[in-house]
């Protein structure tokens, strides 16, 4: 009988947990989340198409390795999309813009152009017409990057602050689905389908994102959007970010949060190859199981952000994604062991997804409504540029140490980003998503 008084408390706790679960289910079942999921799918689809799948296609057609390496330059639009992102904040497309609104019309336009570019790419011969092939790959990357700007801006503006974590998880889940289709799916289809048919299938798959656009509702623009009197303000998103409190630390954190993970990931395929894993083993574990583990981590990350906040979630994700690199150091000691590889890939995928959800939520929290397209593009362009520059030294490091030491060092390389995270304390940065208010062109944006 001693335990009876505590039963009402336990009942209240149970009811509270049930209510929290019901709210979470209701949030993820929201029509906006479904639209974000579908648009996230079409955002992820072109990335591997312009990287690993492209390399595989070129290799099967007999293109030399030097030329394949040069094709990597066609990914520059992802690192430079901030240059044309202001147009998506300022310009309402004629016709489509009046029917769908600024955000959805730009998303649909980029999807239609992206599908057409992918379809055209499947009709060229990379051996006979390498320059035409490169031009079409560049077009795919350009419209893919433009779609990213539109979709990211839509997600940031249509969701409330408390929903950003869930929105980040949903868009990352859709994104990983697109990666799976364009990566493992396309490579697997190559065994029994022609490449033009594969490209046509991928072009049609972009329609998934178009369905999301149709399902979506246009976010409410602050004070009717950015009017002509505020054009100067809308063209100063970088100044707005730079005048934030601890702005330089913020930019450095965006650059370094995934430092160790980036170095490790760049050398993953050579590592698997040197250990003697077959192509089928690598594809089945890294491209399929790894993606599924990543999706689970993305969902867990969304829940964690909702429960613990962005700051704590970034810290948990950053620490875990660094520690899992030690599993690859253990893999180097064990050698060719498929079970160990499965454990390492699973843990790495899960923690990477968890950290990604928190990171996307953080980047979203930094953007002002009304200029979110430009600001998010700036932040992710910095992330993409950093990923490219930082990864370029991974081979140099791997050539000078053994694999086990290499992965231990990548764990230690996470320290600068985590130190900046502690300094920034993102949990206190709650003012960034205030709408950009119309004001005189000479009025500077407020310091945050």
ABEGO torsion letter per residue (X at the ends): XAAAAAAAAAAAAAAAAAAAAAAAAAAAABAAAAAAAAAAAAAAAAAAAABAAAAAAAAAAGBBAAAAAAAAAAAAAAAAAAAAAAAAAABBBBGAAAAAEAAAAAAAAAAAAAAAAAAAAAABBAAABAAAAAAAAAAAAAAAAAAAAAAAAAAAAABBAAAAAAAAAAAAAAAAAAAAAABAAAAAAAAABBAAAAAAAAAAAAAAAAAAAAABBBBBBBGGEBBAAAAAAAAAAAAAAAABBGAAAAAAAAAAAAAAAAAAAAAAAAAAAAAGBBAAAAAAAAAAAAAAAAAAAAAAAAAAAAAAEAAAAAAAAAAAAAAAAAAAAAAAAAEBBAAAAAAAAAAAAAAAAAAAAAAAAAAAAABBBGAAAAAAAAAAAAAAAAAAAAAAAAAAAAAABBAAAAAAAAAAAAAAAAAAAAAAGAAABAAAABBBBBBBAABBBBBX
